């Protein structure tokens, strides 16, 4: 879904959105949480539709610019570790928009 060869990964939080019914890749994005701004991440998280599988992984630093609103939106996708994510922590997560419980796919 994502790789350096496809040129769709970068420093910060890397995301892939997958249709939960068909398995079709919907979108990929990365958000620089060291030198970038958290606002584009927040806006992107707000546009995710119910039933979408959300895959996330950090590279280098995924936490410095995260604020409470961004962490809350990611927690609503099923993450329990996002509240404790710190500077240069490694983190991978698979959740979904509309999930009613915590995701078992997080480390």
The first five atom37 places (N, CA, C, CB, O) and aatype in JSON, in Angstrom:
{
  "aatype": [20, 20, 20, 20, 20, 20, 20, 20, 20, 20, 20, 20, 20, 20, 20, 20, 20, 20, 20, 20, 20, 20, 20, 20, 20, 20, 20, 20, 20, 20, 20, 20, 20, 20, 20, 20, 20, 20, 20, 20, 20, 20, 20, 20, 20, 20, 20, 20, 20, 20, 20, 20, 20, 20, 20, 20, 20, 20, 20, 20, 20, 20, 20, 20, 20, 20, 20, 20, 20, 20, 20, 20, 20, 20, 20, 20, 20, 20, 20, 20, 20, 20, 20, 20, 20, 20, 20, 20, 20, 20, 20, 20, 20, 20, 20, 20, 20, 20, 20, 20, 20, 20, 20, 20, 20, 20, 20],
  "atom_mask": [
    [1, 1, 1, 1, 1],
    [1, 1, 1, 1, 1],
    [1, 1, 1, 1, 1],
    [1, 1, 1, 1, 1],
    [1, 1, 1, 1, 1],
    [1, 1, 1, 1, 1],
    [1, 1, 1, 1, 1],
    [1, 1, 1, 1, 1],
    [1, 1, 1, 1, 1],
    [1, 1, 1, 1, 1],
    [1, 1, 1, 1, 1],
    [1, 1, 1, 1, 1],
    [1, 1, 1, 1, 1],
    [1, 1, 1, 1, 1],
    [1, 1, 1, 1, 1],
    [1, 1, 1, 1, 1],
    [1, 1, 1, 1, 1],
    [1, 1, 1, 1, 1],
    [1, 1, 1, 1, 1],
    [1, 1, 1, 1, 1],
    [1, 1, 1, 1, 1],
    [1, 1, 1, 1, 1],
    [1, 1, 1, 1, 1],
    [1, 1, 1, 1, 1],
    [1, 1, 1, 1, 1],
    [1, 1, 1, 1, 1],
    [1, 1, 1, 1, 1],
    [1, 1, 1, 1, 1],
    [1, 1, 1, 1, 1],
    [1, 1, 1, 1, 1],
    [1, 1, 1, 1, 1],
    [1, 1, 1, 1, 1],
    [1, 1, 1, 1, 1],
    [1, 1, 1, 1, 1],
    [1, 1, 1, 1, 1],
    [1, 1, 1, 1, 1],
    [1, 1, 1, 1, 1],
    [1, 1, 1, 1, 1],
    [1, 1, 1, 1, 1],
    [1, 1, 1, 1, 1],
    [1, 1, 1, 1, 1],
    [1, 1, 1, 1, 1],
    [1, 1, 1, 1, 1],
    [1, 1, 1, 1, 1],
    [1, 1, 1, 1, 1],
    [1, 1, 1, 1, 1],
    [1, 1, 1, 1, 1],
    [1, 1, 1, 1, 1],
    [1, 1, 1, 1, 1],
    [1, 1, 1, 1, 1],
    [1, 1, 1, 1, 1],
    [1, 1, 1, 1, 1],
    [1, 1, 1, 1, 1],
    [1, 1, 1, 1, 1],
    [1, 1, 1, 1, 1],
    [1, 1, 1, 1, 1],
    [1, 1, 1, 1, 1],
    [1, 1, 1, 1, 1],
    [1, 1, 1, 1, 1],
    [1, 1, 1, 1, 1],
    [1, 1, 1, 1, 1],
    [1, 1, 1, 1, 1],
    [1, 1, 1, 1, 1],
    [1, 1, 1, 1, 1],
    [1, 1, 1, 1, 1],
    [1, 1, 1, 1, 1],
    [1, 1, 1, 1, 1],
    [1, 1, 1, 1, 1],
    [1, 1, 1, 1, 1],
    [1, 1, 1, 1, 1],
    [1, 1, 1, 1, 1],
    [1, 1, 1, 1, 1],
    [1, 1, 1, 1, 1],
    [1, 1, 1, 1, 1],
    [1, 1, 1, 1, 1],
    [1, 1, 1, 1, 1],
    [1, 1, 1, 1, 1],
    [1, 1, 1, 1, 1],
    [1, 1, 1, 1, 1],
    [1, 1, 1, 1, 1],
    [1, 1, 1, 1, 1],
    [1, 1, 1, 1, 1],
    [1, 1, 1, 1, 1],
    [1, 1, 1, 1, 1],
    [1, 1, 1, 1, 1],
    [1, 1, 1, 1, 1],
    [1, 1, 1, 1, 1],
    [1, 1, 1, 1, 1],
    [1, 1, 1, 1, 1],
    [1, 1, 1, 1, 1],
    [1, 1, 1, 1, 1],
    [1, 1, 1, 1, 1],
    [1, 1, 1, 1, 1],
    [1, 1, 1, 1, 1],
    [1, 1, 1, 1, 1],
    [1, 1, 1, 1, 1],
    [1, 1, 1, 1, 1],
    [1, 1, 1, 1, 1],
    [1, 1, 1, 1, 1],
    [1, 1, 1, 1, 1],
    [1, 1, 1, 1, 1],
    [1, 1, 1, 1, 1],
    [1, 1, 1, 1, 1],
    [1, 1, 1, 1, 1],
    [1, 1, 1, 1, 1],
    [1, 1, 1, 1, 1],
    [1, 1, 1, 1, 1]
  ],
  "atom_positions": [
    [[0.81, -1.21, 0.0], [0.0, 0.0, 0.0], [0.85, 1.26, 0.0], [-0.92, 0.0, 1.19], [0.54, 2.24, -0.68]],
    [[1.92, 1.21, 0.78], [2.76, 2.39, 0.92], [4.22, 1.96, 0.89], [2.44, 3.17, 2.22], [4.57, 0.91, 1.43]],
    [[5.06, 2.77, 0.26], [6.49, 2.49, 0.25], [7.25, 3.68, -0.3], [6.79, 1.22, -0.57], [6.68, 4.59, -0.91]],
    [[8.55, 3.66, -0.09], [9.4, 4.68, -0.66], [9.4, 4.62, -2.18], [10.81, 4.55, -0.13], [9.53, 5.65, -2.85]],
    [[9.26, 3.42, -2.72], [9.22, 3.25, -4.18], [7.99, 3.95, -4.76], [9.22, 1.75, -4.55], [8.06, 4.54, -5.84]],
    [[6.88, 3.86, -4.05], [5.64, 4.53, -4.5], [5.65, 6.02, -4.17], [4.42, 3.86, -3.87], [4.76, 6.76, -4.59]],
    [[6.65, 6.46, -3.41], [6.8, 7.86, -3.03], [5.57, 8.38, -2.28], [7.04, 8.69, -4.27], [5.13, 9.51, -2.51]],
    [[5.03, 7.55, -1.38], [3.86, 7.99, -0.62], [4.06, 7.8, 0.89], [2.63, 7.22, -1.07], [3.09, 7.6, 1.63]],
    [[5.31, 7.87, 1.34], [5.61, 7.8, 2.77], [6.54, 8.94, 3.13], [6.25, 6.43, 3.14], [7.21, 9.52, 2.27]],
    [[6.57, 9.26, 4.41], [7.44, 10.34, 4.84], [7.56, 10.4, 6.35], [6.93, 11.66, 4.33], [7.02, 9.55, 7.06]],
    [[8.27, 11.4, 6.81], [8.47, 11.6, 8.25], [7.14, 11.94, 8.9], [9.51, 12.71, 8.53], [6.37, 12.74, 8.36]],
    [[6.87, 11.35, 10.05], [5.66, 11.66, 10.8], [4.7, 10.5, 10.85], [4.97, 12.86, 10.2], [5.1, 9.36, 11.1]],
    [[3.43, 10.77, 10.61], [2.39, 9.74, 10.6], [2.03, 9.41, 9.16], [1.13, 10.21, 11.39], [1.62, 10.28, 8.4]],
    [[2.2, 8.14, 8.81], [1.86, 7.64, 7.49], [0.51, 6.93, 7.6], [2.96, 6.67, 6.92], [0.3, 6.15, 8.53]],
    [[-0.4, 7.21, 6.66], [-1.75, 6.65, 6.73], [-2.17, 6.06, 5.4], [-2.74, 7.72, 7.17], [-1.85, 6.58, 4.33]],
    [[-2.91, 4.96, 5.5], [-3.57, 4.37, 4.33], [-5.02, 4.12, 4.71], [-2.85, 3.03, 3.86], [-5.3, 3.59, 5.79]],
    [[-5.94, 4.52, 3.84], [-7.36, 4.28, 4.04], [-7.82, 3.21, 3.06], [-8.19, 5.6, 3.85], [-7.52, 3.27, 1.87]],
    [[-8.55, 2.21, 3.59], [-9.0, 1.08, 2.8], [-10.51, 0.92, 2.99], [-8.24, -0.23, 3.19], [-11.01, 1.01, 4.11]],
    [[-11.22, 0.69, 1.89], [-12.65, 0.44, 1.96], [-12.87, -0.85, 2.74], [-13.29, 0.35, 0.53], [-12.33, -1.9, 2.37]],
    [[-13.64, -0.79, 3.82], [-13.86, -1.93, 4.7], [-14.67, -3.05, 4.08], [-14.55, -1.48, 5.92], [-14.65, -4.17, 4.59]],
    [[-15.37, -2.79, 3.0], [-16.18, -3.83, 2.34], [-15.47, -4.44, 1.15], [-17.5, -3.25, 1.9], [-15.54, -5.65, 0.95]],
    [[-14.78, -3.62, 0.36], [-14.19, -4.12, -0.88], [-12.68, -4.35, -0.78], [-14.47, -3.16, -1.99], [-12.12, -5.07, -1.61]],
    [[-12.02, -3.76, 0.21], [-10.58, -3.87, 0.33], [-9.83, -2.92, -0.6], [-10.15, -5.26, 0.06], [-8.6, -2.97, -0.67]],
    [[-10.55, -2.07, -1.31], [-9.94, -1.12, -2.24], [-9.18, -0.03, -1.47], [-11.01, -0.49, -3.15], [-9.69, 0.52, -0.5]],
    [[-7.96, 0.26, -1.93], [-7.2, 1.36, -1.36], [-7.87, 2.67, -1.76], [-5.71, 1.33, -1.83], [-8.06, 2.94, -2.95]],
    [[-8.23, 3.48, -0.77], [-8.91, 4.75, -1.03], [-7.95, 5.93, -1.11], [-9.93, 5.01, 0.04], [-8.1, 6.81, -1.96]],
    [[-6.94, 5.94, -0.21], [-6.05, 7.09, -0.16], [-4.84, 6.75, 0.69], [-6.78, 8.34, 0.4], [-4.9, 5.87, 1.55]],
    [[-3.75, 7.45, 0.45], [-2.56, 7.4, 1.31], [-2.09, 8.83, 1.54], [-1.42, 6.52, 0.67], [-2.17, 9.67, 0.65]],
    [[-1.62, 9.09, 2.73], [-1.11, 10.41, 3.09], [-0.05, 10.25, 4.16], [-2.26, 11.35, 3.57], [-0.01, 9.24, 4.87]],
    [[0.81, 11.24, 4.29], [1.69, 11.32, 5.45], [1.71, 12.76, 5.95], [3.14, 10.85, 5.1], [1.58, 13.71, 5.18]],
    [[1.86, 12.87, 7.27], [1.79, 14.16, 7.93], [3.01, 14.33, 8.82], [0.47, 14.3, 8.76], [3.23, 13.55, 9.75]],
    [[3.82, 15.34, 8.53], [5.04, 15.62, 9.26], [4.68, 16.22, 10.62], [5.98, 16.57, 8.45], [4.19, 17.35, 10.7]],
    [[4.94, 15.46, 11.67], [4.59, 15.93, 13.01], [5.79, 16.53, 13.74], [4.02, 14.79, 13.82], [5.72, 16.8, 14.94]],
    [[6.89, 16.74, 13.02], [8.04, 17.45, 13.58], [8.1, 18.87, 13.02], [9.36, 16.68, 13.29], [8.07, 19.84, 13.77]],
    [[8.19, 18.97, 11.71], [8.34, 20.28, 11.1], [7.07, 20.81, 10.47], [9.4, 20.23, 10.06], [7.02, 21.96, 10.03]],
    [[6.02, 19.98, 10.43], [4.78, 20.38, 9.78], [3.77, 20.95, 10.75], [4.18, 19.21, 9.06], [4.1, 21.37, 11.86]],
    [[2.53, 20.96, 10.32], [1.42, 21.51, 11.08], [0.4, 20.4, 11.32], [0.77, 22.73, 10.35], [0.17, 19.58, 10.43]],
    [[-0.22, 20.36, 12.48], [-1.18, 19.32, 12.81], [-2.54, 19.57, 12.14], [-1.35, 19.24, 14.32], [-3.33, 18.63, 12.01]],
    [[-2.84, 20.79, 11.72], [-4.15, 21.13, 11.15], [-4.53, 20.26, 9.95], [-4.18, 22.59, 10.75], [-5.67, 19.8, 9.89]],
    [[-3.63, 20.02, 8.98], [-4.02, 19.15, 7.85], [-4.36, 17.72, 8.29], [-2.9, 19.12, 6.83], [-5.24, 17.09, 7.71]],
    [[-3.66, 17.21, 9.3], [-3.98, 15.88, 9.83], [-5.38, 15.87, 10.42], [-2.94, 15.44, 10.9], [-6.16, 14.96, 10.15]],
    [[-5.7, 16.86, 11.21], [-7.02, 16.94, 11.84], [-8.11, 17.01, 10.77], [-7.11, 18.17, 12.78], [-9.11, 16.3, 10.86]],
    [[-7.93, 17.85, 9.78], [-8.93, 17.97, 8.71], [-9.09, 16.66, 7.95], [-8.55, 19.09, 7.74], [-10.2, 16.28, 7.61]],
    [[-7.97, 15.98, 7.68], [-8.03, 14.7, 6.98], [-8.78, 13.66, 7.82], [-6.62, 14.21, 6.65], [-9.6, 12.92, 7.29]],
    [[-8.49, 13.59, 9.11], [-9.16, 12.63, 9.99], [-10.67, 12.86, 10.02], [-8.59, 12.71, 11.41], [-11.44, 11.9, 10.11]],
    [[-11.09, 14.11, 9.95], [-12.51, 14.44, 9.99], [-13.25, 14.01, 8.72], [-12.68, 15.94, 10.19], [-14.47, 13.86, 8.74]],
    [[-12.52, 13.81, 7.62], [-13.18, 13.44, 6.35], [-13.34, 11.94, 6.17], [-12.4, 14.0, 5.19], [-13.99, 11.5, 5.22]],
    [[-12.75, 11.14, 7.05], [-12.82, 9.68, 6.9], [-14.26, 9.22, 7.1], [-11.88, 8.97, 7.91], [-14.92, 9.6, 8.06]],
    [[-14.72, 8.39, 6.16], [-16.1, 7.91, 6.18], [-16.25, 6.65, 7.04], [-16.58, 7.62, 4.75], [-15.3, 5.87, 7.17]],
    [[-17.43, 6.44, 7.63], [-17.71, 5.23, 8.39], [-17.46, 3.99, 7.52], [-19.17, 5.23, 8.91], [-17.73, 4.0, 6.32]],
    [[-16.93, 2.95, 8.15], [-16.65, 1.71, 7.44], [-15.28, 1.66, 6.79], [-17.69, 1.5, 6.4], [-14.94, 0.68, 6.13]],
    [[-14.49, 2.72, 6.96], [-13.15, 2.78, 6.38], [-12.14, 2.19, 7.36], [-12.76, 4.23, 6.01], [-12.14, 2.53, 8.54]],
    [[-11.28, 1.31, 6.86], [-10.18, 0.78, 7.65], [-9.04, 1.79, 7.57], [-9.72, -0.64, 7.14], [-8.7, 2.27, 6.49]],
    [[-8.46, 2.11, 8.72], [-7.41, 3.12, 8.8], [-6.13, 2.46, 9.31], [-7.83, 4.3, 9.72], [-6.1, 1.92, 10.41]],
    [[-5.09, 2.51, 8.49], [-3.78, 1.97, 8.85], [-2.84, 3.14, 9.09], [-3.23, 1.01, 7.76], [-2.77, 4.05, 8.27]],
    [[-2.11, 3.12, 10.21], [-1.18, 4.2, 10.52], [0.14, 3.62, 11.01], [-1.78, 5.15, 11.58], [0.17, 2.58, 11.66]],
    [[1.21, 4.31, 10.69], [2.53, 3.96, 11.2], [3.37, 5.23, 11.29], [3.23, 2.9, 10.29], [3.26, 6.12, 10.45]],
    [[4.2, 5.3, 12.31], [5.07, 6.46, 12.46], [6.44, 6.17, 11.87], [5.19, 6.85, 13.94], [6.9, 5.03, 11.82]],
    [[7.06, 7.24, 11.41], [8.45, 7.19, 10.97], [9.14, 8.43, 11.5], [8.56, 7.1, 9.4], [8.65, 9.55, 11.31]],
    [[10.25, 8.26, 12.14], [11.02, 9.31, 12.79], [10.23, 9.86, 13.97], [11.37, 10.44, 11.79], [10.29, 9.28, 15.06]],
    [[9.5, 10.93, 13.81], [8.72, 11.49, 14.93], [7.28, 11.69, 14.51], [9.32, 12.83, 15.41], [6.99, 12.44, 13.58]],
    [[6.38, 11.01, 15.19], [4.97, 11.14, 14.88], [4.16, 11.84, 15.95], [4.39, 9.81, 14.64], [2.93, 11.88, 15.86]],
    [[4.83, 12.41, 16.96], [4.06, 12.91, 18.1], [4.25, 14.38, 18.47], [4.4, 12.12, 19.26], [3.37, 14.96, 19.11]],
    [[5.34, 15.0, 18.09], [5.67, 16.33, 18.6], [4.55, 17.35, 18.38], [6.93, 16.83, 17.94], [4.24, 18.11, 19.29]],
    [[3.95, 17.38, 17.2], [2.92, 18.38, 16.92], [1.5, 17.9, 17.24], [3.0, 18.79, 15.46], [0.55, 18.67, 17.1]],
    [[1.35, 16.63, 17.66], [-0.01, 16.15, 17.97], [-0.58, 16.95, 19.13], [0.01, 14.64, 18.32], [0.08, 17.16, 20.15]],
    [[-1.82, 17.38, 18.98], [-2.5, 18.06, 20.07], [-3.65, 17.18, 20.56], [-3.01, 19.48, 19.62], [-3.86, 16.08, 20.05]],
    [[-4.38, 17.68, 21.54], [-5.46, 16.88, 22.13], [-6.55, 16.54, 21.11], [-6.07, 17.62, 23.31], [-7.08, 15.44, 21.13]],
    [[-6.88, 17.47, 20.22], [-7.93, 17.21, 19.22], [-7.51, 16.08, 18.27], [-8.24, 18.49, 18.42], [-8.31, 15.19, 17.98]],
    [[-6.27, 16.11, 17.79], [-5.79, 15.07, 16.89], [-5.76, 13.72, 17.61], [-4.39, 15.42, 16.35], [-6.17, 12.71, 17.04]],
    [[-5.27, 13.7, 18.83], [-5.22, 12.45, 19.6], [-6.63, 11.89, 19.84], [-4.51, 12.67, 20.94], [-6.83, 10.68, 19.78]],
    [[-7.59, 12.76, 20.1], [-8.98, 12.33, 20.32], [-9.56, 11.71, 19.05], [-9.84, 13.53, 20.78], [-10.23, 10.68, 19.11]],
    [[-9.31, 12.33, 17.91], [-9.82, 11.8, 16.64], [-9.22, 10.43, 16.32], [-9.52, 12.78, 15.5], [-9.91, 9.56, 15.81]],
    [[-7.94, 10.25, 16.62], [-7.3, 8.96, 16.39], [-7.82, 7.93, 17.4], [-5.76, 9.08, 16.49], [-8.01, 6.77, 17.04]],
    [[-8.05, 8.34, 18.63], [-8.62, 7.44, 19.63], [-10.01, 6.97, 19.21], [-8.69, 8.13, 21.0], [-10.38, 5.83, 19.49]],
    [[-10.78, 7.83, 18.55], [-12.11, 7.45, 18.08], [-12.05, 6.39, 16.98], [-12.86, 8.67, 17.57], [-13.06, 5.74, 16.69]],
    [[-10.88, 6.2, 16.38], [-10.69, 5.14, 15.38], [-10.34, 3.82, 16.04], [-9.59, 5.54, 14.38], [-10.2, 2.8, 15.37]],
    [[-10.2, 3.83, 17.38], [-9.93, 2.6, 18.13], [-8.59, 2.54, 18.81], [-10.05, 1.46, 17.23], [-8.27, 1.53, 19.44]],
    [[-7.78, 3.6, 18.72], [-6.45, 3.59, 19.33], [-6.52, 3.84, 20.83], [-5.56, 4.63, 18.68], [-7.26, 4.71, 21.29]],
    [[-5.75, 3.06, 21.57], [-5.6, 3.32, 23.01], [-4.2, 3.85, 23.33], [-5.89, 2.04, 23.81], [-3.99, 4.43, 24.39]],
    [[-3.26, 3.66, 22.43], [-1.87, 4.1, 22.67], [-1.61, 5.53, 22.25], [-0.92, 3.19, 21.95], [-0.6, 6.11, 22.66]],
    [[-2.47, 6.12, 21.45], [-2.21, 7.46, 20.91], [-2.09, 8.51, 22.01], [-3.32, 7.84, 19.94], [-1.38, 9.5, 21.84]],
    [[-2.78, 8.3, 23.11], [-2.71, 9.29, 24.2], [-1.33, 9.34, 24.83], [-3.76, 8.97, 25.26], [-0.95, 10.36, 25.42]],
    [[-0.56, 8.24, 24.73], [0.76, 8.17, 25.34], [1.89, 8.26, 24.34], [0.88, 6.91, 26.12], [3.06, 8.17, 24.72]],
    [[1.59, 8.44, 23.06], [2.62, 8.47, 22.04], [3.53, 9.67, 22.26], [2.0, 8.52, 20.63], [3.05, 10.8, 22.35]],
    [[4.83, 9.42, 22.35], [5.78, 10.48, 22.61], [6.8, 10.65, 21.5], [6.48, 10.22, 23.91], [6.74, 9.96, 20.48]],
    [[7.72, 11.55, 21.71], [8.75, 11.89, 20.74], [9.49, 10.66, 20.26], [9.72, 12.9, 21.33], [10.06, 9.91, 21.06]],
    [[9.49, 10.46, 18.96], [10.19, 9.38, 18.27], [9.77, 7.97, 18.7], [11.66, 9.53, 18.49], [10.51, 7.02, 18.47]],
    [[8.6, 7.82, 19.31], [8.08, 6.48, 19.6], [7.71, 5.79, 18.3], [6.86, 6.56, 20.54], [7.21, 6.42, 17.37]],
    [[7.96, 4.48, 18.24], [7.48, 3.68, 17.11], [6.05, 3.27, 17.41], [8.39, 2.42, 16.88], [5.73, 2.9, 18.54]],
    [[5.19, 3.35, 16.39], [3.77, 3.04, 16.6], [3.17, 2.57, 15.3], [3.01, 4.27, 17.15], [3.34, 3.2, 14.25]],
    [[2.45, 1.45, 15.36], [1.67, 0.97, 14.23], [0.26, 0.7, 14.73], [2.3, -0.32, 13.58], [0.06, 0.3, 15.87]],
    [[-0.71, 0.94, 13.85], [-2.11, 0.88, 14.27], [-3.0, 0.54, 13.09], [-2.55, 2.21, 14.9], [-2.79, 1.01, 11.98]],
    [[-3.99, -0.29, 13.35], [-5.04, -0.57, 12.38], [-6.36, -0.42, 13.11], [-4.88, -2.0, 11.75], [-6.63, -1.13, 14.08]],
    [[-7.18, 0.5, 12.66], [-8.48, 0.76, 13.28], [-9.51, 1.03, 12.2], [-8.39, 1.94, 14.26], [-9.31, 0.69, 11.03]],
    [[-10.59, 1.64, 12.61], [-11.64, 1.91, 11.64], [-12.57, 3.01, 12.08], [-12.41, 0.67, 11.37], [-12.82, 3.2, 13.27]],
    [[-13.09, 3.71, 11.1], [-14.06, 4.77, 11.39], [-15.38, 4.1, 11.75], [-14.24, 5.74, 10.16], [-15.9, 3.28, 10.99]],
    [[-15.92, 4.45, 12.89], [-17.17, 3.88, 13.35], [-16.98, 2.67, 14.26], [-18.01, 3.49, 12.17], [-17.95, 2.03, 14.66]],
    [[-15.74, 2.36, 14.6], [-15.46, 1.22, 15.48], [-16.06, 1.5, 16.86], [-13.91, 0.95, 15.6], [-16.0, 2.62, 17.36]],
    [[-16.62, 0.48, 17.47], [-17.29, 0.67, 18.76], [-16.42, 0.28, 19.95], [-18.58, -0.13, 18.8], [-16.76, 0.58, 21.09]],
    [[-15.29, -0.39, 19.69], [-14.4, -0.83, 20.75], [-12.98, -0.42, 20.41], [-14.5, -2.35, 20.97], [-12.73, 0.19, 19.37]],
    [[-12.06, -0.76, 21.29], [-10.65, -0.5, 20.99], [-10.15, -1.51, 19.96], [-9.78, -0.57, 22.26], [-10.65, -2.63, 19.88]],
    [[-9.19, -1.1, 19.19], [-8.61, -1.98, 18.18], [-7.61, -2.93, 18.81], [-7.93, -1.16, 17.07], [-6.8, -2.5, 19.64]],
    [[-7.64, -4.21, 18.45], [-6.63, -5.14, 18.95], [-5.34, -5.09, 18.14], [-7.18, -6.56, 18.95], [-4.38, -5.79, 18.47]],
    [[-5.3, -4.28, 17.09], [-4.16, -4.22, 16.19], [-3.38, -2.93, 16.38], [-4.63, -4.36, 14.74], [-3.48, -1.99, 15.58]],
    [[-2.6, -2.89, 17.45], [-1.84, -1.7, 17.77], [-0.63, -2.08, 18.59], [-2.7, -0.67, 18.52], [-0.71, -2.91, 19.49]],
    [[0.49, -1.46, 18.26], [1.69, -1.7, 19.04], [2.59, -0.48, 18.99], [2.44, -2.93, 18.53], [3.66, -0.48, 19.59]]
  ]
}
